């Protein structure tokens, strides 16, 4: 394992971190509440044995069970081998007192007295203003740190651009670290490369989430794969996606939501080879070409994080978007087959917009669903007319 400086914390963080939002599940549904506890504990401990010293979880992951499973995995001496990151669900808070209540529950779930890295979860300019500042959460975080309940203070970011990110980062001089979405597609989305560089220039450690764009870059569309195939030496798409990030010296730890031992083993090998400055100018040019190619194809910027779920009317929102995106990456037939097996299609949407408030990507779900329903209905009609 390769280790990197983490801002001004003095902590050397593993290049690869374990994201605990996509643990193995008994029902086979990604991110569901039915965590396969035995397999999840084995996987987390295998990651720690492989050198991973940063475990990332959050209050709502796996229906609230992720923190409990991480707590179980940390028994038998594993707590001393790694660090825990968890998140305060700012978007769920209705009053200032919710912060302390939720933190105490998280400590209990994890079975620890102190959470090493604690983040305000999924901040946008809206939740920064109307939750974090309104409820004086910064003072509460600092107080919890002085009480020994949390150690380092950070935030994860989901909003439209760099300026909103800078407002939050500059809004408090006590940030130790931040977490941003970044990959070779999202270089100009959300905080982007500009946000990465800005945070690092202020001594703030940077955690990378969605390095594979919700898994989409592990098996990219054929057009993108053809660009990646021109990179040398020959590597799997997953490895190239991770190398793109590890090339940047500003990157601290990359989170990967690994759900199988094979994924973990592959990522551990990649992490052991990761170094800043590992890519050349020609390789960077091809990544830019891959990004341009991808952006002409993706119809909906969904990362399948499932923050929008469950839908009160039964729509499988990530599944619908995945099927729709496949119309350009794999063709109408494959997309229709994917859509046909969904239990909750776009026609069930009632435009309540509950999901839109939770969507980190800011997707106008209520506007997209009628369009997608009409699209697949036309394909079904055309197919029946043959």
C-alpha positions in Angstrom: 0.0 0.0 0.0 1.1 3.5 -0.8 0.4 6.2 1.8 0.0 10.0 1.2 0.0 13.1 3.3 -3.5 14.2 4.3 -3.6 18.0 4.4 -2.2 19.5 7.6 -3.5 16.6 9.8 -0.1 14.9 10.0 -1.9 11.6 9.1 -0.5 9.4 6.3 -3.6 8.1 4.6 -3.7 5.0 2.4 -4.1 5.7 -1.3 -7.1 3.5 -1.3 -10.0 3.9 1.1 -12.9 1.5 1.7 -16.3 3.1 0.9 -19.0 1.3 2.9 -22.0 2.3 0.9 -21.9 -0.7 -1.4 -21.2 -3.6 0.9 -22.3 -7.1 0.0 -26.1 -7.6 0.4 -28.1 -10.7 1.1 -30.8 -9.7 -1.4 -28.3 -8.8 -4.2 -29.6 -5.2 -4.3 -26.8 -2.7 -4.2 -26.9 -0.3 -1.2 -30.0 -2.1 0.3 -30.6 -2.4 4.0 -30.1 -6.2 3.8 -26.3 -6.2 4.4 -24.7 -9.6 4.4 -23.0 -8.9 7.7 -20.7 -11.9 7.6 -19.3 -11.2 4.1 -19.2 -7.5 4.7 -17.1 -7.9 7.9 -14.7 -10.3 6.1 -14.4 -7.8 3.2 -13.7 -4.8 5.4 -11.1 -6.7 7.5 -9.4 -8.0 4.3 -9.1 -4.4 3.2 -7.5 -3.4 6.5 -5.2 -6.4 6.2 -4.2 -5.1 2.8 -3.1 -1.8 4.2 -6.3 0.3 3.9 -6.4 2.7 6.9 -9.5 4.8 6.0 -13.0 3.4 6.3 -15.8 5.7 5.0 -19.4 5.2 6.2 -22.4 7.5 6.9 -25.6 7.7 8.9 -28.0 6.7 6.1 -25.9 4.1 4.2 -27.5 0.7 3.8 -30.6 2.0 5.5 -28.6 2.9 8.6 -26.9 -0.5 8.9 -23.5 0.4 7.4 -22.2 2.0 10.6 -23.2 -1.1 12.6 -21.4 -3.4 10.3 -18.3 -1.3 10.3 -18.4 -1.3 14.1 -18.5 -5.1 14.1 -15.6 -5.3 11.6 -13.5 -3.1 14.0 -13.6 -5.6 16.8 -10.8 -8.1 17.5 -8.1 -5.5 17.2 -9.0 -3.9 13.9 -10.0 -0.6 15.5 -6.3 0.0 16.2 -5.3 -0.7 12.6 -7.5 1.9 10.8 -9.4 5.2 11.0 -13.1 5.7 10.7 -14.9 8.4 8.7 -18.6 9.0 9.1 -21.0 11.8 8.3 -23.6 13.9 9.9 -26.8 13.9 7.7 -27.3 17.7 7.5 -30.1 17.2 5.0 -32.2 15.3 7.5 -31.9 17.8 10.3 -35.0 19.7 11.3 -33.6 21.4 14.4 -30.2 22.2 15.9 -30.5 19.5 18.6 -30.5 16.8 15.9 -26.8 17.1 15.6 -25.9 15.9 19.1 -28.6 13.2 19.0 -27.4 11.7 15.7 -23.8 11.9 16.7 -24.5 9.9 19.9 -26.4 7.3 17.9 -23.5 7.0 15.4 -21.0 6.5 18.2 -23.2 3.8 19.6 -23.6 2.1 16.2 -19.9 2.1 15.6 -19.1 1.0 19.1 -16.4 3.7 19.6 -15.8 6.7 21.8 -14.4 8.9 19.0 -14.9 9.1 15.2 -11.6 10.0 13.6 -12.9 11.9 10.6 -16.4 13.5 10.8 -18.1 15.2 7.9 -21.1 17.4 7.3 -22.8 15.2 4.7 -23.5 16.3 1.1 -23.3 20.0 1.6 -24.7 22.3 -1.1 -24.9 26.1 -0.9 -28.5 25.5 0.2 -27.8 23.1 3.1 -24.7 25.2 4.0 -26.9 28.3 4.5 -30.1 26.7 5.8 -28.8 23.9 7.9 -25.1 24.2 8.8 -25.1 28.0 9.5 -28.7 28.2 10.6 -28.3 25.4 13.2 -24.7 26.6 14.2 -23.3 23.2 13.3 -19.8 24.5 13.0 -19.8 25.4 16.7 -21.3 22.0 17.5 -18.6 20.2 15.6 -15.9 22.1 17.3 -17.5 21.4 20.7 -17.7 17.7 19.9 -14.0 17.7 18.9 -13.0 19.4 22.2 -15.1 16.7 24.0 -13.1 14.0 22.3 -16.0 12.6 20.3 -14.6 13.5 16.9 -11.1 14.2 15.8 -10.9 15.9 12.4 -13.6 18.1 10.8 -14.7 18.0 7.2 -17.5 18.1 4.7 -18.6 16.2 1.6 -19.7 18.4 -1.3 -22.5 18.0 -3.8 -23.5 21.2 -5.7 -23.3 22.7 -9.2 -19.9 24.1 -9.3 -16.6 25.4 -8.0 -17.9 28.8 -6.7 -20.3 27.1 -4.3 -17.5 24.8 -3.2 -15.2 27.7 -2.5 -17.9 29.5 -0.5 -18.2 26.6 1.9 -14.4 26.0 2.1 -13.7 29.6 2.8 -16.7 29.8 5.2 -14.8 28.3 8.1 -11.1 28.2 8.9 -11.3 24.9 10.9 -11.8 22.5 8.0 -9.3 19.7 8.1 -10.4 17.9 5.0 -13.2 17.7 2.4 -14.7 15.0 0.2 -15.4 15.7 -3.5 -16.7 13.7 -6.5 -14.0 13.4 -9.1 -13.0 11.2 -12.0 -11.8 11.7 -15.6 -15.4 12.6 -16.6 -16.2 15.0 -13.8 -13.1 17.2 -14.1 -15.3 20.3 -14.7 -18.4 19.2 -12.8 -19.2 20.0 -9.1 -15.9 21.0 -7.4 -13.9 19.6 -10.2 -10.1 19.8 -10.6 -10.2 23.5 -9.7 -11.8 22.5 -6.3 -9.2 19.8 -5.8 -6.3 22.3 -6.3 -8.0 25.0 -4.3 -8.5 22.8 -1.2 -5.0 21.4 -1.4 -3.5 25.0 -1.6 -5.3 25.7 1.7 -3.8 22.7 3.4 -7.1 20.8 3.4 -6.9 17.1 2.9 -9.0 15.8 -0.1 -11.0 12.6 -0.2 -12.2 11.4 -3.6 -15.6 9.8 -4.0 -17.2 8.3 -7.2 -13.8 7.6 -8.8 -15.6 5.2 -11.1 -18.8 7.3 -11.6 -21.0 4.9 -9.7 -19.3 1.9 -11.3 -19.9 3.2 -14.9 -16.2 3.6 -15.6 -15.4 0.1 -14.6 -17.2 -1.0 -17.8 -17.4 2.1 -19.9 -19.3 2.4 -23.1 -17.6 0.9 -26.1 -16.8 4.3 -27.6 -15.0 5.3 -24.4 -13.3 2.0 -24.1 -11.8 2.4 -27.6 -10.2 5.6 -26.5 -8.8 3.9 -23.3 -7.5 1.0 -25.4 -5.0 3.5 -27.0 -3.4 4.1 -23.6 -0.2 2.3 -22.9 0.6 -0.1 -21.2 -2.6 -2.1 -21.6 -4.7 -1.9 -18.4 -8.3 -2.5 -17.3 -10.6 0.5 -17.4 -10.8 0.4 -13.6 -7.1 0.8 -13.2 -6.8 3.7 -15.7 -9.7 5.5 -13.9 -7.9 5.2 -10.6 -4.5 6.1 -12.0 -6.0 9.3 -13.4 -6.7 10.4 -9.8 -3.6 9.0 -8.1 -1.5 10.9 -10.6 -2.6 14.1 -8.8 -0.4 14.9 -5.8 -3.3 16.9 -4.3 -5.4 13.7 -3.9 -5.2 12.1 -0.5 -7.4 9.0 -0.5 -9.7 7.5 -3.2 -12.8 5.8 -1.9 -13.9 2.7 -3.7 -17.3 1.1 -2.9 -16.1 -2.5 -3.2 -18.6 -5.2 -2.7 -16.6 -8.3 -3.7 -13.2 -9.7 -2.8 -12.2 -9.7 -6.5 -12.8 -5.9 -6.6 -10.8 -5.4 -3.5 -7.9 -7.5 -4.6 -7.7 -5.7 -8.0 -7.8 -2.3 -6.3 -5.2 -3.2 -3.7 -2.8 -4.1 -6.6 -3.5 -0.8 -8.3 -3.0 1.1 -5.1 0.4 -0.5 -4.5 1.5 0.9 -7.8 0.0 4.4 -7.5 2.3 7.4 -7.4 1.8 11.1 -8.1 3.0 12.1 -11.6 2.6 8.6 -13.0 0.9 9.8 -16.2 2.5 11.6 -19.2 1.1 14.4 -21.4 0.0 11.9 -24.1 -2.0 9.9 -21.6 -3.7 13.0 -20.2 -4.7 14.0 -23.7 -6.4 10.6 -24.2 -8.3 11.0 -20.9 -9.6 14.4 -22.1 -10.7 12.7 -25.3 -12.4 10.0 -23.3 -14.3 12.6 -21.3 -15.4 14.4 -24.4 -16.6 11.2 -25.9 -18.5 10.2 -22.8 -20.2 13.6 -22.4 -21.7 13.3 -25.8 -23.4 10.0 -24.8 -24.6 10.2 -21.2 -28.2 11.4 -21.1 -28.6 11.6 -17.3 -25.7 12.3 -14.9 -26.9 9.7 -12.4 -24.2 7.9 -10.3 -26.6 5.4 -8.8 -25.8 6.6 -5.2 -29.5 5.8 -4.3 -29.9 8.9 -2.1 -33.2 9.3 -4.0 -34.5 6.0 -2.8 -36.9 4.7 -1.8 -39.4 6.4 -4.0 -42.9 6.6 -2.3 -44.5 5.5 -5.5 -42.2 2.7 -6.3 -40.1 4.1 -9.1 -36.7 2.4 -9.4 -35.1 5.8 -10.1 -31.4 4.7 -10.6 -32.6 1.7 -12.6 -34.7 3.9 -14.9 -31.8 6.3 -15.5 -29.4 3.4 -16.1 -31.6 1.9 -18.7 -32.1 5.2 -20.4 -28.4 5.9 -20.5 -27.9 2.5 -22.1 -29.8 3.6 -25.2 -26.7 5.5 -26.3 -24.0 3.3 -24.9 -25.5 -0.1 -25.8 -28.4 0.5 -28.1 -32.2 0.5 -27.8 -32.6 -3.3 -27.6 -30.3 -3.8 -24.7 -31.7 -0.7 -23.0 -35.3 -2.0 -23.5 -34.4 -5.3 -22.1 -32.9 -3.6 -19.0 -36.0 -1.4 -18.6 -38.4 -4.3 -19.0 -37.1 -6.1 -15.9 -37.4 -3.1 -13.6 -40.1 -3.4 -10.9 -40.7 0.3 -10.9 -40.8 2.1 -14.3 -40.9 5.8 -15.1 -44.7 5.7 -15.5 -45.1 5.4 -11.7 -43.6 8.9 -11.1 -46.1 11.4 -9.6 -43.7 14.3 -9.6 -43.6 14.7 -5.8 -40.0 15.9 -6.2 -39.0 14.3 -2.9 -36.1 12.6 -4.7 -34.9 15.9 -6.2 -34.3 17.3 -2.8 -31.9 14.4 -2.0 -30.2 14.1 -5.4 -26.5 15.2 -5.1 -26.4 15.7 -8.9 -29.3 18.1 -9.0 -31.2 15.9 -11.5 -34.7 17.2 -12.3 -36.2 13.7 -11.9 -39.8 14.8 -12.3 -39.1 16.3 -15.7 -37.0 13.3 -16.9 -39.5 10.5 -16.0 -42.3 11.4 -18.5 -39.7 11.7 -21.2 -38.2 8.4 -20.4 -41.6 6.7 -20.1 -42.6 8.0 -23.5 -39.3 6.9 -25.1 -39.5 3.3 -23.9 -43.2 3.2 -24.7 -42.4 4.2 -28.3 -39.7 1.5 -28.5 -42.2 -1.1 -27.2 -44.8 0.0 -29.8 -42.3 -0.1 -32.6 -41.2 -3.6 -31.6 -44.8 -4.9 -31.4 -45.5 -3.5 -34.9 -42.6 -5.5 -36.5 
